[in-house]
Amino acid sequence: MTTVESEREIEGVEVEIPKINQEQRNKLADFLNQYQVRLTMKEGWTSDYPSEQFTFRVVYKNGDTQIFTFEREVFVSTRIYQIVNAPLDYNWIQKFERELHSND
């Protein structure tokens, strides 16, 4: 992990989503599907809005992990995407996470 990545981990918010049911999965998909993204040719990325960043870690049944980082105008996985109709509704994500954890 580079210094930039470790700073991002500290400053950003990692959204912990427990196992979710189909209705919750659909709600999250509906939220994310409202955004349009465009692939960029950037090879590196530095956070411009660390306080508005969140990370999803998806763990698959076979143990593989995939990390998705969202920020106001950027979506990063194995590639970097510009969010065309930015900014992301960061408050919605925080509310969604609180709702999920209130069901624990």
A tleap script that builds the chain and sets N, CA, C and O, in Angstrom:
source leaprc.protein.ff14SB
mol = sequence {
  NMET THR THR VAL GLU SER GLU ARG GLU ILE
  GLU GLY VAL GLU VAL GLU ILE PRO LYS ILE
  ASN GLN GLU GLN ARG ASN LYS LEU ALA ASP
  PHE LEU ASN GLN TYR GLN VAL ARG LEU THR
  MET LYS GLU GLY TRP THR SER ASP TYR PRO
  SER GLU GLN PHE THR PHE ARG VAL VAL TYR
  LYS ASN GLY ASP THR GLN ILE PHE THR PHE
  GLU ARG GLU VAL PHE VAL SER THR ARG ILE
  TYR GLN ILE VAL ASN ALA PRO LEU ASP TYR
  ASN TRP ILE GLN LYS PHE GLU ARG GLU LEU
  HIE SER ASN CASP
}
set mol.1.N position { 0.843 -1.164 0.000 }
set mol.1.CA position { 0.000 0.000 0.000 }
set mol.1.C position { 0.896 1.237 0.000 }
set mol.1.O position { 1.819 1.345 0.807 }
set mol.2.N position { 0.618 2.156 -0.900 }
set mol.2.CA position { 1.413 3.375 -0.973 }
set mol.2.C position { 0.937 4.359 0.090 }
set mol.2.O position { -0.103 4.159 0.717 }
set mol.3.N position { 1.699 5.406 0.281 }
set mol.3.CA position { 1.325 6.427 1.259 }
set mol.3.C position { -0.026 7.030 0.915 }
set mol.3.O position { -0.859 7.236 1.797 }
set mol.4.N position { -0.248 7.313 -0.365 }
set mol.4.CA position { -1.518 7.905 -0.777 }
set mol.4.C position { -2.661 6.967 -0.423 }
set mol.4.O position { -3.691 7.415 0.080 }
set mol.5.N position { -2.495 5.658 -0.680 }
set mol.5.CA position { -3.560 4.710 -0.371 }
set mol.5.C position { -3.809 4.626 1.127 }
set mol.5.O position { -4.960 4.556 1.559 }
set mol.6.N position { -2.741 4.631 1.928 }
set mol.6.CA position { -2.937 4.533 3.373 }
set mol.6.C position { -3.608 5.797 3.906 }
set mol.6.O position { -4.422 5.713 4.826 }
set mol.7.N position { -3.286 6.956 3.355 }
set mol.7.CA position { -3.959 8.190 3.761 }
set mol.7.C position { -5.436 8.118 3.414 }
set mol.7.O position { -6.284 8.571 4.184 }
set mol.8.N position { -5.743 7.553 2.263 }
set mol.8.CA position { -7.118 7.425 1.836 }
set mol.8.C position { -7.892 6.533 2.801 }
set mol.8.O position { -9.036 6.840 3.139 }
set mol.9.N position { -7.293 5.445 3.246 }
set mol.9.CA position { -7.939 4.544 4.181 }
set mol.9.C position { -8.269 5.257 5.486 }
set mol.9.O position { -9.338 5.049 6.059 }
set mol.10.N position { -7.360 6.089 5.948 }
set mol.10.CA position { -7.561 6.783 7.207 }
set mol.10.C position { -8.616 7.866 7.069 }
set mol.10.O position { -9.472 8.007 7.942 }
set mol.11.N position { -8.572 8.632 5.988 }
set mol.11.CA position { -9.460 9.775 5.831 }
set mol.11.C position { -10.830 9.395 5.303 }
set mol.11.O position { -11.818 10.059 5.613 }
set mol.12.N position { -10.901 8.345 4.518 }
set mol.12.CA position { -12.171 7.951 3.931 }
set mol.12.C position { -13.021 7.173 4.914 }
set mol.12.O position { -12.636 6.973 6.066 }
set mol.13.N position { -14.146 6.750 4.463 }
set mol.13.CA position { -15.063 5.971 5.272 }
set mol.13.C position { -15.223 4.617 4.613 }
set mol.13.O position { -15.551 4.524 3.430 }
set mol.14.N position { -14.993 3.581 5.379 }
set mol.14.CA position { -15.221 2.251 4.839 }
set mol.14.C position { -16.614 1.839 5.247 }
set mol.14.O position { -16.913 1.720 6.435 }
set mol.15.N position { -17.456 1.622 4.275 }
set mol.15.CA position { -18.834 1.250 4.535 }
set mol.15.C position { -18.883 -0.249 4.770 }
set mol.15.O position { -18.545 -1.038 3.887 }
set mol.16.N position { -19.301 -0.630 5.950 }
set mol.16.CA position { -19.408 -2.040 6.261 }
set mol.16.C position { -20.843 -2.469 6.033 }
set mol.16.O position { -21.761 -2.004 6.709 }
set mol.17.N position { -21.022 -3.351 5.083 }
set mol.17.CA position { -22.356 -3.831 4.773 }
set mol.17.C position { -22.411 -5.311 5.130 }
set mol.17.O position { -21.705 -6.127 4.537 }
set mol.18.N position { -23.250 -5.651 6.095 }
set mol.18.CA position { -23.373 -7.063 6.446 }
set mol.18.C position { -24.058 -7.807 5.300 }
set mol.18.O position { -24.425 -7.203 4.293 }
set mol.19.N position { -24.223 -9.096 5.454 }
set mol.19.CA position { -24.970 -9.827 4.435 }
set mol.19.C position { -26.320 -9.153 4.289 }
set mol.19.O position { -27.009 -8.897 5.276 }
set mol.20.N position { -26.685 -8.872 3.071 }
set mol.20.CA position { -27.930 -8.140 2.849 }
set mol.20.C position { -28.894 -8.994 2.048 }
set mol.20.O position { -28.500 -9.880 1.289 }
set mol.21.N position { -30.168 -8.699 2.243 }
set mol.21.CA position { -31.195 -9.453 1.528 }
set mol.21.C position { -31.411 -8.856 0.141 }
set mol.21.O position { -30.824 -7.830 -0.202 }
set mol.22.N position { -32.239 -9.496 -0.634 }
set mol.22.CA position { -32.466 -9.071 -2.026 }
set mol.22.C position { -33.057 -7.669 -2.105 }
set mol.22.O position { -32.682 -6.894 -2.984 }
set mol.23.N position { -33.969 -7.334 -1.207 }
set mol.23.CA position { -34.581 -6.002 -1.211 }
set mol.23.C position { -33.531 -4.917 -0.973 }
set mol.23.O position { -33.540 -3.883 -1.642 }
set mol.24.N position { -32.629 -5.153 -0.024 }
set mol.24.CA position { -31.563 -4.193 0.264 }
set mol.24.C position { -30.586 -4.106 -0.895 }
set mol.24.O position { -30.101 -3.025 -1.229 }
set mol.25.N position { -30.299 -5.243 -1.505 }
set mol.25.CA position { -29.410 -5.264 -2.670 }
set mol.25.C position { -30.020 -4.441 -3.804 }
set mol.25.O position { -29.318 -3.685 -4.476 }
set mol.26.N position { -31.324 -4.589 -4.013 }
set mol.26.CA position { -32.015 -3.834 -5.063 }
set mol.26.C position { -31.998 -2.340 -4.767 }
set mol.26.O position { -31.832 -1.524 -5.674 }
set mol.27.N position { -32.169 -1.984 -3.502 }
set mol.27.CA position { -32.156 -0.571 -3.113 }
set mol.27.C position { -30.783 0.047 -3.413 }
set mol.27.O position { -30.697 1.151 -3.952 }
set mol.28.N position { -29.721 -0.670 -3.060 }
set mol.28.CA position { -28.372 -0.183 -3.344 }
set mol.28.C position { -28.122 -0.106 -4.850 }
set mol.28.O position { -27.545 0.867 -5.335 }
set mol.29.N position { -28.550 -1.118 -5.582 }
set mol.29.CA position { -28.374 -1.128 -7.039 }
set mol.29.C position { -29.133 0.032 -7.686 }
set mol.29.O position { -28.614 0.681 -8.594 }
set mol.30.N position { -30.348 0.295 -7.227 }
set mol.30.CA position { -31.126 1.418 -7.769 }
set mol.30.C position { -30.408 2.736 -7.531 }
set mol.30.O position { -30.368 3.595 -8.412 }
set mol.31.N position { -29.844 2.894 -6.345 }
set mol.31.CA position { -29.102 4.120 -6.039 }
set mol.31.C position { -27.909 4.275 -6.973 }
set mol.31.O position { -27.729 5.326 -7.588 }
set mol.32.N position { -27.092 3.224 -7.080 }
set mol.32.CA position { -25.877 3.310 -7.901 }
set mol.32.C position { -26.198 3.429 -9.384 }
set mol.32.O position { -25.458 4.073 -10.128 }
set mol.33.N position { -27.296 2.813 -9.822 }
set mol.33.CA position { -27.652 2.848 -11.241 }
set mol.33.C position { -28.101 4.215 -11.732 }
set mol.33.O position { -28.196 4.434 -12.940 }
set mol.34.N position { -28.377 5.132 -10.826 }
set mol.34.CA position { -28.766 6.477 -11.265 }
set mol.34.C position { -27.566 7.291 -11.751 }
set mol.34.O position { -27.731 8.358 -12.343 }
set mol.35.N position { -26.366 6.785 -11.498 }
set mol.35.CA position { -25.156 7.499 -11.885 }
set mol.35.C position { -24.582 6.927 -13.174 }
set mol.35.O position { -24.565 5.716 -13.391 }
set mol.36.N position { -24.115 7.835 -14.016 }
set mol.36.CA position { -23.466 7.446 -15.261 }
set mol.36.C position { -21.966 7.629 -15.089 }
set mol.36.O position { -21.507 8.613 -14.510 }
set mol.37.N position { -21.212 6.665 -15.603 }
set mol.37.CA position { -19.759 6.752 -15.483 }
set mol.37.C position { -19.106 6.676 -16.856 }
set mol.37.O position { -19.658 6.119 -17.804 }
set mol.38.N position { -17.930 7.248 -16.929 }
set mol.38.CA position { -17.138 7.222 -18.158 }
set mol.38.C position { -15.736 6.761 -17.781 }
set mol.38.O position { -15.109 7.329 -16.887 }
set mol.39.N position { -15.247 5.731 -18.466 }
set mol.39.CA position { -13.908 5.219 -18.224 }
set mol.39.C position { -12.879 6.283 -18.564 }
set mol.39.O position { -12.948 6.913 -19.619 }
set mol.40.N position { -11.926 6.477 -17.665 }
set mol.40.CA position { -10.825 7.401 -17.944 }
set mol.40.C position { -9.594 6.580 -18.289 }
set mol.40.O position { -9.568 5.369 -18.066 }
set mol.41.N position { -8.599 7.220 -18.818 }
set mol.41.CA position { -7.352 6.530 -19.139 }
set mol.41.C position { -6.287 6.801 -18.086 }
set mol.41.O position { -5.111 6.504 -18.296 }
set mol.42.N position { -6.696 7.363 -16.957 }
set mol.42.CA position { -5.762 7.645 -15.876 }
set mol.42.C position { -5.208 6.339 -15.315 }
set mol.42.O position { -5.912 5.333 -15.224 }
set mol.43.N position { -3.943 6.379 -14.946 }
set mol.43.CA position { -3.326 5.193 -14.358 }
set mol.43.C position { -3.167 5.314 -12.855 }
set mol.43.O position { -2.905 4.314 -12.186 }
set mol.44.N position { -3.314 6.487 -12.318 }
set mol.44.CA position { -3.198 6.688 -10.886 }
set mol.44.C position { -4.290 7.618 -10.429 }
set mol.44.O position { -4.876 8.353 -11.224 }
set mol.45.N position { -4.557 7.580 -9.152 }
set mol.45.CA position { -5.634 8.411 -8.632 }
set mol.45.C position { -5.274 8.897 -7.243 }
set mol.45.O position { -4.786 8.137 -6.407 }
set mol.46.N position { -5.520 10.174 -7.012 }
set mol.46.CA position { -5.338 10.781 -5.703 }
set mol.46.C position { -6.656 11.415 -5.305 }
set mol.46.O position { -7.302 12.089 -6.107 }
set mol.47.N position { -7.044 11.195 -4.074 }
set mol.47.CA position { -8.314 11.694 -3.570 }
set mol.47.C position { -8.336 13.221 -3.540 }
set mol.47.O position { -7.406 13.849 -3.036 }
set mol.48.N position { -9.400 13.814 -4.080 }
set mol.48.CA position { -9.609 15.256 -3.988 }
set mol.48.C position { -10.583 15.601 -2.860 }
set mol.48.O position { -10.565 16.722 -2.350 }
set mol.49.N position { -11.429 14.649 -2.467 }
set mol.49.CA position { -12.458 14.880 -1.454 }
set mol.49.C position { -12.477 13.718 -0.455 }
set mol.49.O position { -13.461 12.982 -0.396 }
set mol.50.N position { -11.417 13.541 0.324 }
set mol.50.CA position { -11.344 12.376 1.211 }
set mol.50.C position { -12.483 12.284 2.228 }
set mol.50.O position { -12.834 11.187 2.662 }
set mol.51.N position { -13.055 13.411 2.608 }
set mol.51.CA position { -14.158 13.355 3.573 }
set mol.51.C position { -15.455 12.879 2.921 }
set mol.51.O position { -16.421 12.577 3.622 }
set mol.52.N position { -15.488 12.809 1.601 }
set mol.52.CA position { -16.676 12.353 0.877 }
set mol.52.C position { -16.376 11.046 0.147 }
set mol.52.O position { -16.917 10.798 -0.931 }
set mol.53.N position { -15.543 10.237 0.710 }
set mol.53.CA position { -15.128 8.998 0.077 }
set mol.53.C position { -15.633 7.815 0.875 }
set mol.53.O position { -15.656 7.858 2.105 }
set mol.54.N position { -16.034 6.771 0.197 }
set mol.54.CA position { -16.383 5.548 0.890 }
set mol.54.C position { -15.925 4.365 0.070 }
set mol.54.O position { -15.804 4.439 -1.153 }
set mol.55.N position { -15.673 3.275 0.764 }
set mol.55.CA position { -15.130 2.079 0.149 }
set mol.55.C position { -16.033 0.897 0.439 }
set mol.55.O position { -16.422 0.669 1.585 }
set mol.56.N position { -16.364 0.149 -0.595 }
set mol.56.CA position { -17.080 -1.113 -0.432 }
set mol.56.C position { -16.075 -2.230 -0.624 }
set mol.56.O position { -15.328 -2.237 -1.602 }
set mol.57.N position { -16.053 -3.151 0.282 }
set mol.57.CA position { -15.257 -4.362 0.124 }
set mol.57.C position { -16.248 -5.497 -0.057 }
set mol.57.O position { -17.051 -5.783 0.831 }
set mol.58.N position { -16.186 -6.132 -1.200 }
set mol.58.CA position { -17.086 -7.238 -1.498 }
set mol.58.C position { -16.293 -8.527 -1.363 }
set mol.58.O position { -15.255 -8.704 -2.000 }
set mol.59.N position { -16.795 -9.422 -0.527 }
set mol.59.CA position { -16.154 -10.721 -0.349 }
set mol.59.C position { -17.081 -11.766 -0.958 }
set mol.59.O position { -18.232 -11.915 -0.547 }
set mol.60.N position { -16.561 -12.476 -1.933 }
set mol.60.CA position { -17.338 -13.494 -2.618 }
set mol.60.C position { -17.266 -14.819 -1.874 }
set mol.60.O position { -16.389 -15.015 -1.033 }
set mol.61.N position { -18.182 -15.727 -2.181 }
set mol.61.CA position { -18.238 -17.015 -1.498 }
set mol.61.C position { -16.931 -17.793 -1.591 }
set mol.61.O position { -16.586 -18.538 -0.673 }
set mol.62.N position { -16.200 -17.625 -2.693 }
set mol.62.CA position { -14.937 -18.350 -2.856 }
set mol.62.C position { -13.774 -17.680 -2.115 }
set mol.62.O position { -12.641 -18.156 -2.178 }
set mol.63.N position { -14.057 -16.572 -1.412 }
set mol.63.CA position { -13.022 -15.886 -0.638 }
set mol.63.C position { -12.350 -14.733 -1.364 }
set mol.63.O position { -11.627 -13.953 -0.744 }
set mol.64.N position { -12.577 -14.612 -2.671 }
set mol.64.CA position { -12.021 -13.480 -3.412 }
set mol.64.C position { -12.621 -12.174 -2.885 }
set mol.64.O position { -13.771 -12.131 -2.449 }
set mol.65.N position { -11.821 -11.126 -2.937 }
set mol.65.CA position { -12.256 -9.813 -2.473 }
set mol.65.C position { -12.106 -8.806 -3.598 }
set mol.65.O position { -11.141 -8.848 -4.362 }
set mol.66.N position { -13.062 -7.908 -3.692 }
set mol.66.CA position { -12.975 -6.820 -4.656 }
set mol.66.C position { -13.275 -5.528 -3.913 }
set mol.66.O position { -14.201 -5.471 -3.104 }
set mol.67.N position { -12.496 -4.498 -4.186 }
set mol.67.CA position { -12.647 -3.219 -3.499 }
set mol.67.C position { -13.128 -2.173 -4.500 }
set mol.67.O position { -12.591 -2.040 -5.599 }
set mol.68.N position { -14.147 -1.440 -4.087 }
set mol.68.CA position { -14.697 -0.350 -4.891 }
set mol.68.C position { -14.624 0.919 -4.056 }
set mol.68.O position { -15.123 0.954 -2.931 }
set mol.69.N position { -14.007 1.958 -4.598 }
set mol.69.CA position { -13.913 3.231 -3.898 }
set mol.69.C position { -14.734 4.257 -4.679 }
set mol.69.O position { -14.595 4.396 -5.894 }
set mol.70.N position { -15.585 4.962 -3.954 }
set mol.70.CA position { -16.428 6.000 -4.538 }
set mol.70.C position { -16.060 7.318 -3.897 }
set mol.70.O position { -15.785 7.392 -2.700 }
set mol.71.N position { -16.059 8.357 -4.711 }
set mol.71.CA position { -15.853 9.698 -4.208 }
set mol.71.C position { -16.775 10.611 -4.998 }
set mol.71.O position { -17.393 10.170 -5.966 }
set mol.72.N position { -16.876 11.824 -4.621 }
set mol.72.CA position { -17.813 12.778 -5.220 }
set mol.72.C position { -17.916 12.642 -6.745 }
set mol.72.O position { -19.021 12.586 -7.284 }
set mol.73.N position { -16.790 12.590 -7.435 }
set mol.73.CA position { -16.803 12.609 -8.905 }
set mol.73.C position { -16.112 11.408 -9.535 }
set mol.73.O position { -15.941 11.366 -10.754 }
set mol.74.N position { -15.706 10.420 -8.715 }
set mol.74.CA position { -14.867 9.331 -9.211 }
set mol.74.C position { -15.325 8.001 -8.621 }
set mol.74.O position { -15.751 7.919 -7.469 }
set mol.75.N position { -15.224 6.964 -9.451 }
set mol.75.CA position { -15.447 5.591 -9.015 }
set mol.75.C position { -14.204 4.804 -9.413 }
set mol.75.O position { -13.805 4.814 -10.578 }
set mol.76.N position { -13.593 4.124 -8.449 }
set mol.76.CA position { -12.338 3.424 -8.705 }
set mol.76.C position { -12.500 1.961 -8.310 }
set mol.76.O position { -12.954 1.646 -7.210 }
set mol.77.N position { -12.127 1.090 -9.211 }
set mol.77.CA position { -12.015 -0.337 -8.888 }
set mol.77.C position { -10.673 -0.750 -9.468 }
set mol.77.O position { -9.636 -0.259 -9.023 }
set mol.78.N position { -10.669 -1.627 -10.437 }
set mol.78.CA position { -9.414 -1.937 -11.120 }
set mol.78.C position { -9.109 -0.876 -12.167 }
set mol.78.O position { -7.998 -0.827 -12.694 }
set mol.79.N position { -10.078 -0.031 -12.470 }
set mol.79.CA position { -9.924 1.097 -13.393 }
set mol.79.C position { -10.522 2.336 -12.748 }
set mol.79.O position { -11.170 2.252 -11.705 }
set mol.80.N position { -10.305 3.468 -13.363 }
set mol.80.CA position { -10.794 4.738 -12.827 }
set mol.80.C position { -11.887 5.266 -13.748 }
set mol.80.O position { -11.702 5.382 -14.959 }
set mol.81.N position { -13.025 5.582 -13.147 }
set mol.81.CA position { -14.173 6.094 -13.890 }
set mol.81.C position { -14.554 7.468 -13.365 }
set mol.81.O position { -14.534 7.716 -12.159 }
set mol.82.N position { -14.900 8.352 -14.283 }
set mol.82.CA position { -15.427 9.663 -13.908 }
set mol.82.C position { -16.940 9.513 -13.792 }
set mol.82.O position { -17.571 8.910 -14.661 }
set mol.83.N position { -17.521 10.051 -12.734 }
set mol.83.CA position { -18.972 10.040 -12.585 }
set mol.83.C position { -19.501 11.249 -13.335 }
set mol.83.O position { -19.246 12.390 -12.949 }
set mol.84.N position { -20.237 10.995 -14.403 }
set mol.84.CA position { -20.696 12.052 -15.302 }
set mol.84.C position { -21.703 12.970 -14.619 }
set mol.84.O position { -21.603 14.191 -14.738 }
set mol.85.N position { -22.662 12.405 -13.911 }
set mol.85.CA position { -23.678 13.216 -13.249 }
set mol.85.C position { -23.402 13.323 -11.740 }
set mol.85.O position { -24.275 13.086 -10.905 }
set mol.86.N position { -22.165 13.685 -11.435 }
set mol.86.CA position { -21.724 13.862 -10.044 }
set mol.86.C position { -22.392 15.110 -9.463 }
set mol.86.O position { -22.917 15.932 -10.213 }
set mol.87.N position { -22.380 15.256 -8.172 }
set mol.87.CA position { -21.707 14.436 -7.170 }
set mol.87.C position { -22.594 13.297 -6.682 }
set mol.87.O position { -23.817 13.334 -6.818 }
set mol.88.N position { -21.947 12.287 -6.112 }
set mol.88.CA position { -22.677 11.210 -5.466 }
set mol.88.C position { -23.387 11.752 -4.240 }
set mol.88.O position { -22.914 12.698 -3.609 }
set mol.89.N position { -24.505 11.164 -3.906 }
set mol.89.CA position { -25.246 11.552 -2.708 }
set mol.89.C position { -24.649 10.805 -1.514 }
set mol.89.O position { -25.111 9.726 -1.142 }
set mol.90.N position { -23.628 11.395 -0.932 }
set mol.90.CA position { -22.889 10.788 0.161 }
set mol.90.C position { -23.793 10.557 1.376 }
set mol.90.O position { -23.648 9.558 2.080 }
set mol.91.N position { -24.714 11.470 1.616 }
set mol.91.CA position { -25.632 11.323 2.745 }
set mol.91.C position { -26.517 10.089 2.601 }
set mol.91.O position { -26.846 9.439 3.593 }
set mol.92.N position { -26.903 9.766 1.367 }
set mol.92.CA position { -27.724 8.569 1.134 }
set mol.92.C position { -26.952 7.319 1.560 }
set mol.92.O position { -27.509 6.435 2.211 }
set mol.93.N position { -25.685 7.248 1.197 }
set mol.93.CA position { -24.859 6.082 1.552 }
set mol.93.C position { -24.765 5.941 3.068 }
set mol.93.O position { -24.910 4.839 3.596 }
set mol.94.N position { -24.526 7.039 3.766 }
set mol.94.CA position { -24.423 6.976 5.224 }
set mol.94.C position { -25.746 6.517 5.844 }
set mol.94.O position { -25.751 5.707 6.772 }
set mol.95.N position { -26.852 7.028 5.338 }
set mol.95.CA position { -28.174 6.637 5.843 }
set mol.95.C position { -28.422 5.151 5.567 }
set mol.95.O position { -28.924 4.436 6.435 }
set mol.96.N position { -28.079 4.691 4.384 }
set mol.96.CA position { -28.260 3.289 4.012 }
set mol.96.C position { -27.457 2.384 4.952 }
set mol.96.O position { -27.961 1.359 5.409 }
set mol.97.N position { -26.223 2.762 5.234 }
set mol.97.CA position { -25.394 1.959 6.132 }
set mol.97.C position { -25.994 1.918 7.537 }
set mol.97.O position { -26.020 0.860 8.164 }
set mol.98.N position { -26.477 3.060 8.039 }
set mol.98.CA position { -27.099 3.091 9.369 }
set mol.98.C position { -28.320 2.174 9.416 }
set mol.98.O position { -28.521 1.454 10.394 }
set mol.99.N position { -29.139 2.200 8.352 }
set mol.99.CA position { -30.324 1.342 8.296 }
set mol.99.C position { -29.930 -0.141 8.331 }
set mol.99.O position { -30.579 -0.947 8.998 }
set mol.100.N position { -28.869 -0.486 7.612 }
set mol.100.CA position { -28.433 -1.883 7.597 }
set mol.100.C position { -27.981 -2.335 8.978 }
set mol.100.O position { -28.296 -3.444 9.411 }
set mol.101.N position { -27.240 -1.472 9.666 }
set mol.101.CA position { -26.715 -1.843 10.974 }
set mol.101.C position { -27.780 -1.796 12.064 }
set mol.101.O position { -27.625 -2.421 13.114 }
set mol.102.N position { -28.857 -1.060 11.820 }
set mol.102.CA position { -29.941 -1.027 12.817 }
set mol.102.C position { -30.715 -2.347 12.823 }
set mol.102.O position { -31.442 -2.649 13.769 }
set mol.103.N position { -30.544 -3.133 11.746 }
set mol.103.CA position { -31.206 -4.436 11.648 }
set mol.103.C position { -30.360 -5.561 12.212 }
set mol.103.O position { -30.798 -6.712 12.226 }
set mol.104.N position { -29.134 -5.248 12.685 }
set mol.104.CA position { -28.235 -6.290 13.225 }
set mol.104.C position { -28.780 -6.866 14.516 }
set mol.104.O position { -28.159 -7.749 15.108 }
savepdb mol mol.pdb
quit
